[in-house]
Each structure stands twice: as C-alpha cells, then as structure tokens.
Amino acid sequence: MSIQLNWLVTLFLLTVGIVQGRIVADHPGSNSLTTESTVPSLATTVEAHVPETIINLNNTTTTQISTSSSTVTSSTVTTTSTTSTTPEPTTSTTTTTTTEPSTSSTTTTTSTTTTTTVPTTTTTLIPPTNELGCYNAAPELCHSRVGDCECNPDPLNPGALFCCNVTDINRAIGCAPNAPDGSNTWKYIHLRNLTVRELVLNVSNRYIKTLSSLSITDGRIQKISSSFARFSSPVCLNVSNNNISEIESRAFRELRHLTTLDISHNNLSTIPSTIGNLRLDIRGNSGMLCKSLLESLKEGDKFIDPEATFCLTNRTFNWFDSTDSIPLHQLVLSQRVQNDCPKRCSCELDRLNFDLNNTERKTITARVDCSGLGLVDFPETLPPDTVTLNVSNNNITSLKALIGKSYHSLVRLYADDNQIASLSDLEGTDFISRFSFFSIRRNRLKTIQTYQFKSNLDLGSYMFLEGNPMTCDCNAAKNLKNWLLSKKAQVPDHDQIYCEGNTHLTKMVQIQESKLCQSQHDWTDYIYYLIATEIILLIALICKVSYDYWVFKTAGYLPWPANKMPKLPCDCLCE
C-alpha cells in the first residue's frame, strides 16, 4: 500500500512540472526568478503582493504586481516566484504544491499568482523656458546650490547649467562640473543676478559659443559691449531685467542663428542691430524711441504682446514741446508711411495727433520732405495723414496740386525758393482754410489776395512772404500795406517785404498812399474845363440871339454885330 501511494505522489509531481514547463515555454521573453529557503516552522501558506515601478529609456512606466505563494512544512519551506515582463499587458501563473506526510491521506494545495503589466505615458523632460522659449532655471535652485561654485548643473535637465550671484562669468562657469557628455560644453545656461558694470561678451565666448539658449537675468548691468564671436550658435538670448542702459549697436549682429531676443525691463532707448526677422520682447523699457522700433519693423522683427509694448514720440505745439508714449500696434500703422512715400522724397513720423472728440484716440501723422529735387510740380500722392510737406528749392510754378485728395490733411507747407507767381489757385482749397504754417518766401509773387487769408490768419496761423517782388502801387498802399500792419504777429517777416524794381528797397509797410495814388497830367485832365467853356459860350450865344431878335422886333433894326453881317441866301426866307 505504501509503495502504491509513493507512485501516485511521484506521478502527480511530474504532472505539475510539465504544466510549469509549458507556462514558461509560452512566454519566452519572460524572466523567471526562483528562490528557495529552508526555515523550520509549522505548516503554513503565506501570500505576498509586491508592487514594483520601472522608468525605462522610452519614458514608459511599467508597474508589476507579483503574488507569491509560500508553503511551509515541518521540515522545509519552499517559495517559488515567477515574474513575467512583456511589452504588452500579460498574465502569468505560478503554481505551488504542498505535500504533508500523513498515514491516511494526502493534501494538495495549489495557489495561482497573477502578474499584470500596465503601460503609462509620461512627458519627455524639456528644460523650463520663459515666454519666448529661452531656458529659465527656477529661482529656488539658487537656494539649493551645492558647493562654493556659483554654477551648478540643473538636476532635472541634462545639458543645462544655472548660475547664481555671478560676478565673473568665466570663473563661475569654469568651476562647474563637466556636462553630461564629459566636456565643459553646455547647451543651456542661465546666469541669475549677474553683477558687473560692463558685460564684455567676447570674454566668455569660449563657453557660450556653442549654446542653444543663454539667459542673463535679474542682475545689475549698465552696459553690454563688444560682440559675440562669429558663427556663435545661440538661438534664444534673454538679457531681461538687468537695468541695462546701453547695448553696443553690433553686440548681437554675429548671432546668425538667433531667432528670439528678450531685452525687456531695462532702461534702453534703442534696439541693437540684429540680422532681422526676430521675435523681440522690449516691454518695460520706458525710454524706448519709436524711431528705433520702426527700424526693427523694417527688418521684419515681430514683437511680443504689442498691446503692452510702448515707445516715445515727440508732440509739438505752438508754445511747448512734450513727449508721449504710444502702443506699438499704432506705430505699426505708421509703417505704411514709408510704403506710400513719393519717389526720391523722404518720409518720417511728424508728431502725435489727438482726436478732439475722443482724447483717448491717438494717431500718427507724417512729414514729407521733397526739397531740392528739381521738381516742377507737387507730388501726385502723399502718405495718409501727411500734415507737413517741404517742397522748397524746386522749380514749381503753381499751387493747383493742393486741390487733390492727398493734400486734405496738409496743414504745414514749405514752398520757399520756387517760381510760384500767384496764390489765386488756393482759393476754395482745404489748405487755405486750415493751414497753420505757410512759407512761400523768395518766389515771384506780385500781390496777395488778402481776402483769402482773413479768416484763417485770425485763428493764429503763420505765413512768411519775404523775398517776393511785390508791386507797390496805389492799390497796394490802400490794401496790402494795411493788411500787413494788422497781421504783424501772423506774418513775422512783414517788415522784410520790398517793392519790385525799387532801387532804394522801399519796404511795403513804408509806402505812402498820398504819393502812389497821384496820376500823371495829360490833355484829359483839361477836358472838363473845355466842356464847361463850351457850355458857357453856348449859353452866351443863345442870349445874344434872343436879345437881337427882341431889338429887331421892337426897334426895327438889328444891333451889332448882326447888322454888319452879310446877307445870306437864306435871309430871304426869314424876310
């Protein structure tokens, strides 16, 4: 009987071994781990659940949950644990058999262990960046700095170096440990709280020439001088919040790969020269000039947050000058001034203009200079909102062009040293009713139609007429002279207007009406006397004839000289 029982137990164990072999054969990629230990103890079965977490190079987290079964007998405890790991979720089974010696029966216990692999997705580690994409180390890293070196590797970003409270860039970067590749070449560097009076870029080129991102922020720097070496590789450069007041014009010119530049929150008034087509952040520079921004716009640069980017432009009035700050998006509109500028002329911003009905609305006006170009007529078109035009030192002969739509905003005109002979073309134009400054000195004007300027000059406009050969006649003495004397404030050069062809250079305001309004004597001056004499003689003749007739009727004879007159053939008719 005992022999038969032993054969049955042996056959059962062989069957269990075959099953386990098939399980392993079905999972050739699995790793099997078997541990055996011998502990004197009572017969006990224990199950343990062990979670494990693995982060692999593909950034996939795999969680393994293993369940092992232990069988303890009076003499031997055998623990068998099989763990399977596959690329996809799988389930493996571990079977443990416990045999207890007995005189009358055999007890077999089978436990099953399930292992589940759960794939999860994580994000690839990328260095933290600011709004423009430059590497930006967290400020708290400065509090966790290790050692005396001012620079330390970023523990979360391979290839990134952060430095705090730096006073010497070369020394700070030089004492840092090597980069992950074993060299001293870093991909990202952030220098925080750098304190130097003048930052000389070429000194530290051996460290920053191969960088992709360089950030120097929150420091105390007055000036950036020199320039990067040729073919330096930084793509993103951030020098914000350093109190910088001057950057050498060509400091960043050799950064051929630069796409992003952050110079915000400094004291700059101009943008340094670059290769163009950059993403720029200039916010927080209260003294930035609009002229510099316009030059950057021409280069194709794009500005971050135009609504929060401002620049300064001059605003001029008759009695004071001031400076106003305008947002970038309005300045962009003025770029079309250059696009619409007449050929060979120069166009630029004139001043800030306010809408009287809406004081919050600010617009940019244009100034066009076409002087000294040999023009024979005014430009056909002008940029929108052109308020100032200079066409001095040309050969223009007429003002008819001011009727055009391009001139409806014109309020200041400089037309000195031309060949203009009359102002009659201005009658009915917008310019004559709204101009604030009109200079037409040294032209060929003979007279001024004063009635055209009566209402506008009364509003405080200014007009200059010096050097025109005026005709000094009786009409000028009666009208033009008195008009000039009444508009002394509006015609500042009124006492520099001289008469045409006068060898003594008599001033217009000094001519005398009593002398100019006297005509020369000729025979027509005596016509009235002749007429009066003829009338008197006619009356005397009529009286004499009447007297002779009366004498003849009453006395019967004719008085002298009628009685001495010879008889005529017609006398018989009278008789």
C-alpha positions as CSV (number, residue, x, y, z in Angstrom):
1,M,0.0,0.0,0.0
2,S,2.7,2.4,0.9
3,I,4.5,1.6,-2.4
4,Q,1.4,2.5,-4.4
5,L,1.0,5.8,-2.5
6,N,4.6,6.8,-3.3
7,W,4.0,6.1,-7.0
8,L,0.9,8.3,-7.0
9,V,2.7,11.2,-5.4
10,T,5.6,10.9,-7.8
11,L,3.2,10.8,-10.8
12,F,1.4,14.0,-9.5
13,L,4.7,15.9,-9.1
14,L,5.7,15.0,-12.6
15,T,2.4,16.4,-13.9
16,V,2.9,19.7,-12.1
17,G,6.4,20.0,-13.5
18,I,5.1,19.5,-17.1
19,V,2.5,22.2,-16.6
20,Q,5.0,24.7,-15.3
21,G,7.4,24.0,-18.2
22,R,4.6,24.8,-20.7
23,I,3.9,28.1,-18.9
24,V,7.5,29.1,-19.3
25,A,7.6,27.9,-22.9
26,D,4.5,30.1,-23.7
27,H,6.4,33.2,-22.5
28,P,9.9,33.0,-24.0
29,G,10.6,36.7,-23.3
30,S,9.8,36.5,-19.6
31,N,12.4,36.4,-16.8
32,S,11.9,33.7,-14.2
33,L,13.2,34.1,-10.7
34,T,13.1,31.2,-8.2
35,T,14.1,31.5,-4.6
36,E,14.4,28.6,-2.2
37,S,14.8,29.0,1.5
38,T,14.6,26.5,4.4
39,V,13.0,27.7,7.7
40,P,12.0,25.4,10.5
41,S,8.4,26.2,11.1
42,L,4.8,24.9,11.3
43,A,3.0,24.0,8.1
44,T,1.7,27.4,6.9
45,T,0.8,29.0,3.5
46,V,1.7,32.8,3.0
47,E,0.8,35.0,0.0
48,A,2.7,38.3,-0.6
49,H,1.9,41.1,-3.1
50,V,5.0,43.1,-4.2
51,P,4.4,46.2,-6.4
52,E,7.3,47.4,-8.5
53,T,7.8,50.6,-10.7
54,I,10.3,50.9,-13.5
55,I,11.2,54.0,-15.6
56,N,12.8,52.9,-18.9
57,L,14.6,55.0,-21.6
58,N,11.5,55.2,-23.6
59,N,9.8,57.1,-20.8
60,T,7.3,54.3,-20.2
61,T,6.4,53.4,-16.7
62,T,5.7,49.7,-16.1
63,T,4.0,48.6,-12.9
64,Q,4.5,44.9,-11.9
65,I,2.4,43.3,-9.2
66,S,3.7,39.9,-8.1
67,T,1.9,37.4,-5.9
68,S,4.0,34.6,-4.5
69,S,2.8,31.6,-2.6
70,S,4.9,30.0,0.1
71,T,4.4,26.6,1.5
72,V,5.9,25.7,4.9
73,T,6.2,22.2,6.2
74,S,7.6,20.8,9.4
75,S,11.0,20.5,7.8
76,T,11.2,22.6,4.6
77,V,9.6,25.8,3.3
78,T,9.9,26.3,-0.5
79,T,9.0,29.6,-2.1
80,T,8.6,29.8,-5.8
81,S,8.0,33.2,-7.5
82,T,7.8,33.7,-11.2
83,T,7.7,37.2,-12.7
84,S,7.0,37.9,-16.3
85,T,7.6,41.2,-18.1
86,T,6.4,41.8,-21.7
87,P,5.9,44.9,-23.8
88,E,2.1,44.4,-23.6
89,P,-0.1,43.7,-20.6
90,T,0.2,39.9,-19.8
91,T,-0.8,37.5,-17.1
92,S,1.4,34.7,-15.8
93,T,0.5,31.8,-13.4
94,T,2.7,30.3,-10.6
95,T,1.7,27.0,-9.1
96,T,2.9,25.8,-5.7
97,T,2.2,22.3,-4.4
98,T,2.4,21.5,-0.7
99,T,2.5,17.9,0.4
100,E,2.0,17.0,4.1
101,P,3.1,13.5,5.2
102,S,0.2,11.6,6.6
103,T,-0.6,8.0,7.4
104,S,-4.0,8.0,6.0
105,S,-4.4,10.9,3.4
106,T,-2.6,13.3,1.1
107,T,-3.5,17.0,0.9
108,T,-2.5,19.1,-2.1
109,T,-2.8,22.9,-2.2
110,T,-2.5,24.9,-5.4
111,S,-2.2,28.7,-5.5
112,T,-2.2,31.0,-8.5
113,T,-0.1,34.2,-8.9
114,T,-1.2,36.8,-11.4
115,T,1.3,39.4,-12.8
116,T,-0.1,42.4,-14.7
117,T,1.9,44.9,-16.7
118,V,0.2,48.4,-17.1
119,P,1.9,50.8,-19.6
120,T,1.5,54.5,-18.8
121,T,2.6,57.7,-20.7
122,T,5.0,60.4,-19.4
123,T,6.3,63.7,-20.8
124,T,9.8,63.9,-22.2
125,L,12.0,66.1,-19.9
126,I,12.4,69.6,-21.5
127,P,14.2,72.5,-19.8
128,P,11.8,75.0,-18.4
129,T,11.5,78.1,-20.5
130,N,10.2,81.6,-20.3
131,E,7.6,83.1,-22.6
132,L,10.0,83.3,-25.5
133,G,11.4,79.8,-25.2
134,C,14.8,80.6,-23.6
135,Y,16.0,78.3,-20.8
136,N,14.8,79.7,-17.5
137,A,16.1,78.0,-14.3
138,A,13.7,78.0,-11.3
139,P,14.7,80.7,-8.8
140,E,14.6,78.2,-5.9
141,L,17.6,76.3,-7.5
142,C,19.8,79.2,-6.2
143,H,18.8,78.2,-2.6
144,S,19.7,74.6,-3.2
145,R,23.2,75.3,-4.7
146,V,25.9,72.7,-3.7
147,G,29.5,73.7,-3.0
148,D,31.2,77.0,-3.4
149,C,30.9,77.2,-7.2
150,E,28.4,79.8,-8.4
151,C,27.3,77.5,-11.2
152,N,25.7,74.0,-10.9
153,P,24.1,71.6,-13.3
154,D,20.3,71.5,-13.4
155,P,19.5,68.2,-11.7
156,L,16.3,67.8,-13.9
157,N,17.7,68.9,-17.2
158,P,20.8,67.3,-18.7
159,G,23.0,69.8,-20.5
160,A,21.6,72.8,-18.5
161,L,23.7,74.9,-16.2
162,F,22.3,77.5,-13.7
163,C,24.5,80.2,-12.0
164,C,23.5,82.5,-9.2
165,N,25.0,85.7,-7.9
166,V,27.8,85.7,-10.5
167,T,30.5,88.4,-10.7
168,D,32.8,86.7,-13.2
169,I,31.3,84.6,-15.9
170,N,34.5,82.7,-16.9
171,R,35.4,81.8,-13.3
172,A,31.8,80.8,-12.5
173,I,31.3,78.6,-15.5
174,G,34.9,77.2,-15.3
175,C,34.5,75.8,-11.8
176,A,31.2,74.0,-12.7
177,P,31.3,70.2,-13.1
178,N,31.6,68.9,-16.6
179,A,28.5,68.5,-18.8
180,P,26.8,65.0,-19.0
181,D,28.9,64.2,-22.1
182,G,32.1,64.7,-20.1
183,S,33.0,68.0,-21.7
184,N,32.6,71.6,-20.4
185,T,30.2,72.4,-23.3
186,W,26.7,73.2,-22.2
187,K,23.5,73.5,-24.2
188,Y,21.6,75.8,-21.9
189,I,22.9,78.4,-19.4
190,H,21.0,80.7,-17.1
191,L,23.0,83.4,-15.2
192,R,20.8,84.9,-12.5
193,N,21.8,88.1,-10.6
194,L,25.0,88.9,-12.5
195,T,26.6,92.0,-11.1
196,V,29.1,93.7,-13.5
197,R,29.3,97.3,-14.6
198,E,30.1,96.3,-18.2
199,L,29.4,92.9,-19.7
200,V,32.1,92.1,-22.4
201,L,30.6,89.3,-24.4
202,N,33.7,88.2,-26.2
203,V,35.4,87.3,-22.9
204,S,33.0,84.4,-22.3
205,N,32.7,83.2,-25.9
206,R,34.5,80.0,-25.2
207,Y,31.6,78.9,-23.0
208,I,28.6,80.4,-24.8
209,K,29.7,80.0,-28.5
210,T,28.0,76.5,-28.7
211,L,25.0,77.3,-26.6
212,S,21.4,77.0,-27.8
213,S,20.0,79.3,-25.1
214,L,21.6,81.9,-23.0
215,S,19.7,83.8,-20.2
216,I,21.3,86.6,-18.1
217,T,18.5,88.0,-15.9
218,D,17.7,89.8,-12.7
219,G,21.2,91.4,-12.4
220,R,22.8,94.7,-12.3
221,I,24.5,95.5,-15.6
222,Q,24.9,99.0,-17.0
223,K,26.3,98.3,-20.4
224,I,26.9,95.4,-22.9
225,S,29.9,96.0,-25.0
226,S,31.9,94.1,-27.7
227,S,30.0,91.4,-29.5
228,F,29.6,87.7,-29.9
229,A,32.2,85.8,-31.9
230,R,31.3,84.9,-35.5
231,F,29.2,81.9,-36.0
232,S,28.0,81.8,-32.4
233,S,25.1,79.4,-32.1
234,P,22.6,80.8,-29.5
235,V,19.1,80.6,-30.9
236,C,17.5,82.3,-27.9
237,L,19.0,85.2,-25.9
238,N,17.5,86.7,-22.8
239,V,19.0,89.7,-21.0
240,S,15.9,91.0,-19.3
241,N,15.5,92.8,-16.0
242,N,19.2,93.9,-15.7
243,N,18.8,97.7,-15.6
244,I,20.9,97.9,-18.8
245,S,21.0,101.4,-20.3
246,E,23.3,100.8,-23.3
247,I,24.0,97.9,-25.7
248,E,26.6,98.3,-28.3
249,S,24.9,98.6,-31.7
250,R,26.5,95.4,-33.2
251,A,26.7,93.4,-30.0
252,F,24.3,90.7,-31.3
253,R,25.0,91.2,-35.0
254,E,27.1,88.0,-35.4
255,L,24.3,85.7,-33.9
256,R,23.4,84.2,-37.3
257,H,21.1,81.6,-35.7
258,L,19.3,83.9,-33.3
259,T,15.5,83.8,-33.5
260,T,14.5,85.2,-30.2
261,L,15.8,88.2,-28.2
262,D,14.4,89.4,-24.9
263,I,15.7,92.8,-23.7
264,S,12.6,93.6,-21.7
265,H,12.5,95.6,-18.4
266,N,15.7,97.6,-18.8
267,N,16.5,101.3,-19.5
268,L,17.1,101.1,-23.2
269,S,16.1,103.7,-25.7
270,T,17.2,101.8,-28.9
271,I,17.1,98.3,-30.1
272,P,20.6,96.9,-31.0
273,S,21.3,95.8,-34.6
274,T,20.4,92.2,-35.4
275,I,20.1,90.0,-38.5
276,G,16.3,90.7,-38.6
277,N,13.2,88.5,-38.6
278,L,13.4,88.0,-34.8
279,R,10.9,87.6,-32.1
280,L,11.5,90.6,-29.8
281,D,10.4,91.5,-26.3
282,I,11.1,95.1,-25.4
283,R,8.4,95.6,-22.8
284,G,9.3,97.7,-19.7
285,N,11.8,100.0,-21.4
286,S,10.1,103.3,-20.6
287,G,12.6,105.3,-22.8
288,M,12.4,103.3,-26.0
289,L,12.1,105.5,-29.0
290,C,9.6,104.9,-31.8
291,K,12.2,105.6,-34.4
292,S,14.1,102.5,-33.3
293,L,11.0,100.3,-33.3
294,L,10.3,101.4,-36.9
295,E,13.7,100.4,-38.0
296,S,13.1,96.9,-36.4
297,L,9.8,96.7,-38.2
298,K,11.6,97.3,-41.5
299,E,13.9,94.4,-40.7
300,G,10.9,92.1,-40.3
301,D,11.0,91.7,-36.5
302,K,7.9,90.5,-34.6
303,F,7.1,92.0,-31.1
304,I,5.7,90.0,-28.2
305,D,2.5,91.5,-26.8
306,P,2.2,94.7,-28.9
307,E,-0.6,96.0,-26.7
308,A,1.8,96.1,-23.7
309,T,4.8,97.5,-25.8
310,F,5.1,101.3,-25.9
311,C,7.5,103.8,-27.4
312,L,8.1,107.5,-27.2
313,T,7.4,110.1,-29.9
314,N,7.6,113.9,-29.8
315,R,4.4,116.0,-29.8
316,T,4.9,119.7,-30.7
317,F,2.6,122.6,-30.1
318,N,3.0,126.3,-30.7
319,W,4.1,127.1,-27.2
320,F,5.6,123.9,-25.7
321,D,7.2,120.5,-26.5
322,S,6.4,117.3,-24.8
323,T,6.9,113.6,-25.1
324,D,4.1,111.0,-25.4
325,S,4.1,107.2,-25.1
326,I,2.1,105.2,-27.7
327,P,1.4,101.5,-28.1
328,L,3.2,99.5,-30.7
329,H,0.1,98.5,-32.6
330,Q,-0.5,102.1,-33.5
331,L,3.1,102.6,-34.5
332,V,2.8,99.6,-36.9
333,L,0.2,101.5,-38.8
334,S,2.7,104.3,-39.5
335,Q,4.9,101.9,-41.4
336,R,2.7,102.4,-44.4
337,V,4.0,106.0,-44.5
338,Q,7.2,104.6,-45.9
339,N,5.4,102.4,-48.4
340,D,3.4,105.4,-49.7
341,C,6.3,107.8,-49.7
342,P,6.8,109.7,-53.1
343,K,9.8,108.7,-55.1
344,R,13.1,110.3,-54.1
345,C,11.3,112.0,-51.2
346,S,11.9,111.2,-47.5
347,C,9.0,110.4,-45.2
348,E,9.0,110.1,-41.4
349,L,6.8,110.5,-38.4
350,D,5.8,114.0,-37.6
351,R,4.1,114.1,-34.3
352,L,1.3,112.6,-32.1
353,N,-2.1,113.8,-33.0
354,F,-5.2,113.8,-30.8
355,D,-8.8,113.5,-31.8
356,L,-10.6,116.4,-30.3
357,N,-13.8,114.4,-30.0
358,N,-12.0,111.4,-28.4
359,T,-8.9,112.3,-26.4
360,E,-8.0,108.7,-25.9
361,R,-7.6,108.2,-29.6
362,K,-4.0,108.9,-30.7
363,T,-2.8,108.8,-34.3
364,I,0.5,109.3,-36.0
365,T,0.9,112.0,-38.7
366,A,3.6,112.1,-41.4
367,R,6.1,114.6,-42.6
368,V,7.3,114.5,-46.2
369,D,10.5,116.2,-47.5
370,C,10.8,116.7,-51.3
371,S,13.1,119.7,-51.2
372,G,16.0,120.3,-53.6
373,L,14.9,117.6,-56.1
374,G,14.3,119.9,-59.2
375,L,10.5,119.2,-59.2
376,V,8.3,121.2,-61.5
377,D,5.1,120.2,-59.7
378,F,3.9,118.9,-56.4
379,P,4.0,115.1,-55.8
380,E,0.8,113.4,-57.1
381,T,0.2,111.4,-54.0
382,L,1.2,111.6,-50.3
383,P,1.1,109.1,-47.5
384,P,-2.1,109.1,-45.4
385,D,-2.3,111.8,-42.7
386,T,0.5,113.9,-44.2
387,V,0.4,117.2,-42.3
388,T,3.8,118.6,-43.3
389,L,5.2,119.0,-46.8
390,N,8.5,120.6,-47.8
391,V,8.9,121.4,-51.5
392,S,11.5,124.2,-51.1
393,N,14.3,124.7,-53.7
394,N,12.5,123.4,-56.7
395,N,11.0,124.8,-59.9
396,I,7.3,124.6,-59.0
397,T,5.2,127.3,-60.7
398,S,1.7,126.5,-59.5
399,L,-0.3,125.6,-56.4
400,K,-3.1,123.7,-58.2
401,A,-2.0,120.3,-56.9
402,L,-3.2,121.3,-53.4
403,I,-6.7,120.7,-54.6
404,G,-6.0,116.9,-54.7
405,K,-7.3,114.4,-52.0
406,S,-3.8,113.5,-50.9
407,Y,-3.5,117.1,-49.5
408,H,-6.7,117.2,-47.5
409,S,-4.7,116.7,-44.2
410,L,-1.9,119.2,-45.0
411,V,-1.5,122.0,-42.5
412,R,2.1,123.0,-42.9
413,L,3.7,123.8,-46.3
414,Y,7.2,124.9,-47.0
415,A,7.4,126.2,-50.6
416,D,10.4,128.6,-50.5
417,D,12.6,129.3,-53.5
418,N,10.3,128.2,-56.3
419,Q,8.8,130.0,-59.3
420,I,5.2,130.5,-57.9
421,A,3.7,133.7,-59.3
422,S,0.2,133.7,-57.9
423,L,-1.8,132.4,-54.8
424,S,-5.2,132.5,-56.7
425,D,-5.0,128.7,-57.1
426,L,-5.5,128.3,-53.4
427,E,-9.0,129.7,-53.4
428,G,-11.5,127.1,-52.4
429,T,-8.9,124.5,-51.2
430,D,-8.9,122.8,-47.8
431,F,-5.4,124.1,-47.2
432,I,-6.4,127.7,-47.3
433,S,-9.0,127.2,-44.6
434,R,-7.0,125.1,-42.2
435,F,-3.2,125.7,-42.6
436,S,-1.2,126.5,-39.5
437,F,2.1,127.3,-41.3
438,F,2.7,128.5,-44.9
439,S,6.1,129.7,-46.1
440,I,6.4,130.9,-49.6
441,R,9.4,133.1,-49.4
442,R,11.6,134.1,-52.4
443,N,9.1,133.3,-55.2
444,R,7.6,135.5,-57.9
445,L,4.5,136.8,-56.1
446,K,3.4,140.3,-57.3
447,T,0.5,140.7,-55.0
448,I,-1.5,139.0,-52.3
449,Q,-5.3,138.4,-52.4
450,T,-5.7,139.4,-48.8
451,Y,-9.3,138.4,-48.5
452,Q,-8.3,134.7,-48.9
453,F,-6.4,134.7,-45.6
454,K,-8.5,136.9,-43.5
455,S,-10.4,134.2,-41.5
456,N,-7.6,131.6,-41.2
457,L,-4.9,134.0,-40.1
458,D,-7.2,135.3,-37.4
459,L,-7.1,131.8,-35.9
460,G,-3.4,132.1,-35.1
461,S,-1.7,130.6,-38.2
462,Y,1.6,131.8,-39.6
463,M,2.6,133.0,-43.1
464,F,6.0,134.0,-44.5
465,L,6.4,136.2,-47.6
466,E,9.9,137.6,-47.5
467,G,11.8,138.0,-50.8
468,N,8.8,138.3,-53.2
469,P,9.0,141.2,-55.7
470,M,5.7,142.9,-54.7
471,T,4.1,145.6,-56.9
472,C,3.9,148.8,-54.9
473,D,1.0,150.8,-56.4
474,C,-1.9,152.7,-55.1
475,N,-3.9,149.5,-54.6
476,A,-1.0,148.0,-52.5
477,A,-0.8,151.2,-50.5
478,K,-4.5,151.1,-49.7
479,N,-5.0,147.3,-49.1
480,L,-1.8,145.2,-48.8
481,K,0.1,147.6,-46.6
482,N,-2.7,147.9,-44.1
483,W,-3.3,144.1,-44.1
484,L,0.4,143.5,-43.3
485,L,0.4,146.0,-40.5
486,S,-2.7,144.4,-39.0
487,K,-1.2,140.9,-39.2
488,K,2.2,141.6,-37.7
489,A,2.0,138.5,-35.4
490,Q,0.8,136.2,-38.1
491,V,3.3,137.5,-40.7
492,P,6.5,137.7,-38.7
493,D,8.6,138.9,-41.8
494,H,6.1,141.7,-42.7
495,D,8.9,144.2,-42.5
496,Q,11.1,142.3,-44.9
497,I,8.8,142.6,-47.9
498,Y,10.2,145.0,-50.5
499,C,8.8,146.7,-53.6
500,E,9.6,145.4,-57.1
501,G,12.3,147.3,-59.0
502,N,12.8,149.9,-56.3
503,T,16.5,150.9,-56.2
504,H,16.0,152.2,-52.7
505,L,14.5,148.9,-51.4
506,T,11.4,150.6,-50.1
507,K,9.6,148.3,-47.6
508,M,5.9,147.5,-48.4
509,V,4.9,148.7,-45.0
510,Q,6.5,152.1,-45.6
511,I,4.9,153.1,-48.9
512,Q,2.7,156.3,-48.8
513,E,-0.7,156.3,-50.3
514,S,-0.6,160.1,-51.0
515,K,2.3,159.6,-53.3
516,L,1.3,156.4,-55.0
517,C,-2.3,157.4,-55.6
518,Q,-1.5,160.5,-57.7
519,S,-1.8,160.1,-61.5
520,Q,0.3,162.0,-64.2
521,H,-1.1,165.1,-66.0
522,D,-2.3,164.8,-69.8
523,W,-4.8,166.5,-72.0
524,T,-7.6,164.5,-70.5
525,D,-7.1,166.4,-67.3
526,Y,-8.5,169.6,-69.1
527,I,-11.5,168.0,-70.8
528,Y,-13.8,169.2,-68.1
529,Y,-12.6,172.8,-68.5
530,L,-13.3,172.6,-72.2
531,I,-16.7,171.3,-71.7
532,A,-17.5,174.0,-69.2
533,T,-16.3,176.7,-71.6
534,E,-18.3,175.4,-74.4
535,I,-21.4,175.3,-72.3
536,I,-20.8,178.9,-71.2
537,L,-20.3,180.1,-74.8
538,L,-23.4,178.3,-76.0
539,I,-25.4,180.0,-73.3
540,A,-24.0,183.4,-74.3
541,L,-24.8,182.8,-77.9
542,I,-28.3,181.9,-77.1
543,C,-28.7,185.0,-75.0
544,K,-27.2,187.3,-77.8
545,V,-29.5,185.8,-80.4
546,S,-32.5,186.3,-78.2
547,Y,-31.5,189.9,-77.5
548,D,-31.0,190.7,-81.2
549,Y,-34.4,189.3,-82.0
550,W,-36.1,191.4,-79.3
551,V,-34.4,194.6,-80.6
552,F,-35.4,193.8,-84.1
553,K,-39.0,193.4,-83.2
554,T,-39.3,196.5,-81.1
555,A,-36.9,198.9,-82.9
556,G,-37.0,197.6,-86.4
557,Y,-33.2,197.2,-86.8
558,L,-30.6,194.7,-85.9
559,P,-28.0,195.5,-83.3
560,W,-24.3,195.0,-83.7
561,P,-22.8,192.8,-84.9
562,A,-25.8,191.3,-86.7
563,N,-26.2,194.4,-88.8
564,K,-22.7,194.1,-90.1
565,M,-23.1,190.5,-91.2
566,P,-23.6,189.9,-94.9
567,K,-26.8,188.7,-96.2
568,L,-27.1,185.0,-96.9
569,P,-29.3,183.3,-99.5
570,C,-31.4,182.0,-96.6
571,D,-32.2,185.6,-95.3
572,C,-35.0,186.0,-97.9
573,L,-36.8,183.1,-96.2
574,C,-36.6,185.0,-92.9
575,E,-37.9,188.1,-94.5
